[in-house]
Amino acid sequence: MARKIRWLRPQYVYESVSRTVDRQFLFKPNHHPYNPLLEQSCPIESLDPRNDIIPKPSVINVIGASVGRALQKYPIRIHWFESNINHLHVGFSFDRAQMGNAAAFHRDTKSLIARELNRTWEREGNFFSGRSKIHPCLDDASAERHLLYALTNPVKDGLVEQVSDSPLFSTYHFQAKGKALRFWYIDYEAYYLAGGCRKKNHRLKDYLKWVTWECTPLPSHEKMTINQRQTWVRQQVRKIETEKKMTQRKSGNSYIGKAGLFALNPRSRPNHPKTSSPDPLCHAANLDLAKQYKKEWREFLNQFIQASADYRNGYFHREFPEGSYRPPLVTVYYASGL
């Protein structure tokens, strides 16, 4: 099946989903009980710059630091960034000046996460199953719905009873309580460029850096005060949690819980994986908006196909529809005389 052509425009909030290879539990928690930014066996004092102990990042820190580092190079607006045990939910948008940053942000974030967590779990090869599935939210109602869906996804899947108790990476504590999203990383590139271990008295610990980032309010929430937004998030999440509890009681199912999530094998996968649903073109609470978008999509597709054909035939200055990306060129070399 051919990949859907990317068409990203500044007037929409987009939701994105990225899954791990074979849906393995590669985002399972592994952090220290007293510091969620450290791996559970790492000494708690390792973040103190006065000693030479090299800290080990937890899964939570790996994800948070990767997002922060990618945002420094390719700033966009992040509305939510949530982890389940084997997939990520991301909500983002951008202004016209940031249009070229969306794809680069996703590329860098996923690359940093994959490299660091492959080291964490002592594995090699692909980390994500493929490129992210990205869909526009055409109205405020659909953007709010997907924000809440992402925040409460571990509850929906029966992993934890409350979002606030989840040991998985989440922006909930920032969005509901104002807790800072602050993470650390070691700048190995700068360390080796400065001489690395060949340089006498050169401490790797001196290249430990911190990065802080924030979630941007949804367009429909921009006029709210900070307290109003936080209250809205807490109330809506609590409502979904209550509904899920009632469903769990009726079905007789129980939650996995914190201890169960920590005990998971990161190389395990669901015993009964869900069948992937058809990939929607967009999300909209208003049916008329969805119909209009479908019409615009067909027009865009025709323009992109024609532009792509011209581009591949040597017209390299061909303009593409706004919000799309040029296809790669394939160069073929051959040896003469054969």
N, C-alpha and C positions, 0 to 999 in steps of 0.2 A: 504494500500500500504506500502511495506517495505521501511525502510529508506535506502538511498544510503550509502554505506560504505565509510568512510572517507579515502582518500589517498592523503596526503599532502607531497610534495617533495620540496627541496630547490631550484630547478632550475626554478621555475615558480613564477609569480605574480598571486595572487588569488583575485578574487572579491567575496564579500560576501553580502548577503541581509538578513536583519532580519525585520520581520513585527510584529506590535502590535496585540494583541488579537482582533479579529473582525475588524481589521483595524481602530481601534479607533484613534482619533487625539491626542494621548498622548504626542507628541513632539511639540505641538503648542507653540508658544512663550509666555512668561509671564514675560519678564525682564524689569528692570527699564529703563526709557528713557535716563538716564545719566550714567548708568553703567550696561552693559549687563550681568554681573556676579551676579547681585542681583535680587531677585524677585521684581516685580513692586511696592509692598507696603512696601518694606523694606527701612528703613532710609539709605540714601546714606553714612552716616558716620559710619555705622555698621562695616565696615572692618578696622576701625582704632583700633589698639590694645590697645590704651590708655583708651578706654571706655569698659563697660560691655555689650553693646548691641550685642546680638547674631544674626549674619546675616542669611538671608534665601537665599538659592541658587536658581538661575534661572534654567530653563531647559537647557540653553546653558552651564551654569557652571557645572550642574550635569553630562552632557555628557562628557565635557572636562576633568573634574576632575576624572571621572570614568576611562577614557582611560589612563590618566597619572598614576593613582594609579596601574592599571593592568600592565602597561608597566614597572613599577618599580620592580614588582615581576617576570614578565614573558616577558622580552624584545623580541620584534620582530620588523620588519620594517613596519611602517605604511606609505602607499603611499597616501591614502586619507581616510577621515572619514566624511561622509556627512549625514545630516538628512533631511528627508521630514517630513510631519506632522504625518505620521504613519509608517514610515520604515526608516531603516539605510542602507547606502551603505558604505562598507568598502573595501579598497584595501590593501593587506598586502603580505609580503613575509618574508623569514627567511633564515639564513645560517644553515649549518649543526649542529652547536653547539646549535642552538635555535629550533631544530625540535620538541622537546617536549613541547615547550611553546605556540604554536599556539592555541591548543584547550583550554589550561588553561587561556590564555589571553581572548579569547572570553567568556569563562565561567564567569570569574571575572568581566569583563566589563559589560556584560549583567545583572549580578546579582546586581552590584552596581547601575546601572541605574534603574533597576526595583524596588529595595527597596526604593530608594530616590524619584523617581517619583510617586510611589504608595502613599508615604507620602504627596507629593506635591498635588496630586489630590484627596487625602482622599479616596483611594480605596484599595481593597484587591484582592488577587488571582493572577493568572498568568498575566504577563505583556506582554510577547512575545508569539506569536501564536505557536511557536515551535522552533526547532533548526535552525540555519542559513543555508541558501542555499549557498554553496561554489563551485566555478568553477575556474579552472585554465585558465589563459590567456597564450596561447602557444607561442605567438610571441609579438614583441614590438608593432606592429600596434594595436592588440586587447587590450593590456594593456593601450595604450594611449586612445583608443576609450572609454574604460570603466572609465578611470579617468575623461574624459570630460563629459561622460554621468552622472556620479555621481555629478560632480560639478554643472552641469546645470539642474539637475533633477527638482528643483522647477520651473524653467523657462519652461521646457518641459510640466509640469503638469498645467501650467497656474496660478501658485501661485503668482509669482513676474515677473516683466518685465526684471530686471537685477539681476544677481547673487550677485553683490555688495550690493544690496538693501535688500537682503533676511534677515529676522529676525530669521531664523532657524540656527541651528548649522552648521558650515561649516569651512573647512580648506582653503577656497578660499583666504582669506585675508593674510594667511601665504604664500600660494603658488604663489600668484600674486603680493604681496606687501611686504612680509617679516615680517608681523606683528606677534609678539610672541603668541604662544599658551600657555597661563599661566592661571591657575585656582586654586581655593582654596577649602579646605574641612576641616571639624572639625574631629579630630581623637578621636572619642568617646571611642574606645577601650583603647587607652592609658590613657584617662581621668579616666575611671572607674577602670583600673588596678592600677592607682595611688591613688585611694581612693574615686574618684567621689565626690558626694555632701556630703558624710559623713566626709570628711576632711575639717577642718576649713580653711577659706580664700583660698579655692581651686577654681580658676577661670577656667571655661570652655573655655573662650576666649583665654586662653594661649595655647590651643591645636589646634588653627587655623593654618593650614599649607598650603603651596603653592606648586604646582607641575607644571613643565614646560616640554613640549615634542615637538617634531618636526616631520614633514613629511619627509620621505626619498625619494629622487628623483627616478623615474623609472630607471631601468637598462639602457635604451636607452638615458637617460638624464644625466647620471653621468658625462659625459665629458663636458657638458655645464657649463658655469659659472652661478652663481646665477642670475645675471641680464638676461642672455639668457633664463634661465628656466622661470623666472617670465614674461618676454616678451612673450614667447611662450604661457603660460597659458592665459594671458590677451587677446592676439590676437585670440586664438582658441575659447575662451569663448565668446568674442564679436561677432565672426562670427556666432556662434550658436544662440546667442540672436537675431541678426538681422534676421536670417532665421525664427525664431519663431515669431517675430513681424509681418512679412509678412504673415505668416500662420494665425495668430490671426486676422489680418485685413480682410483677405479674408473670413474667417469663420464668422466674426462678433462677435466673443467671446472676452471677456475682462478678465483681470487679477484680481485675488482676492485682491492682494495688502497687504501691511503691516497691515493696520487697520482691514481688513477683517480677516487676520490670527490671530491677537490678540483677535478678537471677537468670534472666534470659541469656541464651547463647547468641552472640551477635551474628553468627553464621546460620542461625535457624531461620525459618520462614513460616508463614501461616500454613497450618495443616489443611485448611480449606480456603484457599485464596478466592477473593471475590472476582467475579467476572467483570472485566472492564466494560463500563457503559459506553454507548456511542459518544464520540467527541462532539460536544455542541459547538455551534458557530459563535454563539454569544450568550450572555445572560441578561435577561430583562424581565422585570415585573410587568411592564407594559407591552402587550402583544404587538401593538402598532409600531413601537420602536424596533422590535425584533424583525418585523417584516421590512421596515425601511432599511435596516442594516443589511439584511439579506440581499436587497436590491442593490445597495451600494457595493456590497462584496462582489457580486457578479460583474459589475462595471469595473471595479478594481482589478479583478482577475483577468478580464479581457485586456485591459491596459498593460498589466504586468507581463502577460504571455507575449504580447507584441513587442514590448520593450526588451524582454529577454531574448527573443529571436534576433532582433536587430543587434543587440549587444554581442551575442555569440557569433554573429556573422561579421564582426569587425567594426561595428559602429560603437566605439568605446566611449564616446561622449554622449551616448543616448541617456536621456533623463528617465528615471523610473518614478512611478507614483509615490507621492509623499508617504512616508511611514513604512516603506518596503526596503528590502535589501537586495543588492545586485547578486546574481548567482555567481559561483566561482568559475573561473576560466580554466580549461584543461589544456595544457601545452604538451604537444607530442613531439619527441625528438626521434630522428632516425639517422642511421649511418649510411652515407652514400656509398655506392659501389657494391652493395649486397644484393 
